């Protein structure tokens, strides 16, 4: 039995198979998942697990070079935005798009991870970097 890292087998498999520039979305409990995109549903109850808990584990295990966030998070969930930005490496590029554009981008993700997060615009698309 695996004792460290990402224990969810589906999420661990996605993380293990990522190549440079592949993307994964971590989203709140209301983010729609497009047909054809793998949905990894971690939600247990509203708030569990939190967006930040899942993001922490993901960032510990995957090298990220760029993230996409909804522009709306700046005004409608600034506390969540601050927490996200505090976790990112200084060289990580942050791109803001409209919430509609972010939802459209999920169709190109390897997976969408559904959390129990119930605060608005708690969604991020993470683009894998490359280890040199």
Beta strands, then each sheet from edge to edge (+ up, - down):
strand 1: 23-27
strand 2: 38-41
strand 3: 64-70
strand 4: 93-97
strand 5: 111-114
strand 6: 124-128
sheet 1: 2+ 5+ 1+ 6- 3+ 4+
end
